[in-house]
Amino acid sequence: APDILCVGKALTGGYVTMGATLATEKVASHVCAAPPGSQDDALPLMHGPTFMGNPLACAVALASVSKLLKGGWWRRRVRAIEGQLC
């Protein structure tokens, strides 16, 4: 599995702009750690503030991911495509 994975259009099915950076616990704990000597708490990785926290995009992403997790249709389709490529 990768240590860092950047995802975008797949989160919302391409309907609205949304992206995310996924990371292992080890990577995330270092990236989000407060700078050495800082009195601040740990900080999140703030990247792409133009698109962050858009309520519509978040709702669409939630619906899209929920639909993917519920149905197995896409797994069957991926296997069919894999069979054609082999």
N, C-alpha and C positions, 0 to 999 in steps of 0.2 A: 504494500500500500504506500502511496506517496506521503511525504511529510507535509507538503502544502499542496492544496488543490484550489484553483480559482475557477469559479463557476459564474455563469451569467444568464444568458437567455433561457437556458433550460429551467431555471427556477420559476419563470412565469410563462413558460410555453411560448416565449417570444412576443407576448402581448404588450408588456411594458418593461421599462428599463429596471433591471435589478441585478445585483451581483453580490457575491460573497467570497470570502477567502476562508477556507477550511484548513485547519492544521491539527497535527497531533498535539497531545497535551504537552509534550516536551518542548516543541517549537513554540506553541502559544504561550507557555509560561515564561519563556525568555523574551518573546516579542512584546508581550503586554506588561513586563516588569517595569517598575519605576526605575529611572536612571540611578546609577550608583551615587550614594550620598544625598539623594533627594528625600525630602520629608513627605512627598506625595505618596498616595496609595498607588497600586498598580493601575496602569492606564490601558485602555483598549487600543487596538490598532485602528486608528482613524484614517481611513483612506477613501477618497471619493465622496467628500461631503455633499457634493451636488445631488447625489442620488440616495443619501442615507436617510433612513427613517420615513420614506414616503409611504403613508398609510395605504394608499391604493395598491402600490407595488407589493407591499407586505401581504395584503389580503389576497392578491392574485397569486403570489408565490405560495402562500399557505394552501390555497385551493388546488393549485397545480401539483404540488408535492403530495398532498393528501390523495389526490386522484391516482397518482403514480403508485403510491404505497398500497392502495386498496385493490387495484386491478392487476392481474397477471398478464393481460393482453400484450403489453409491450415486451415482456420477457419472451413470449412465444414469437413475436415479430422479430426480435433480435436474433433468436435462434434460427429462424427461417432465413434471414439475411446472411448470417454466418455460414449457413449451409450452402448458399449460393456463391459465396466468396471462396470456399474451400475447393 
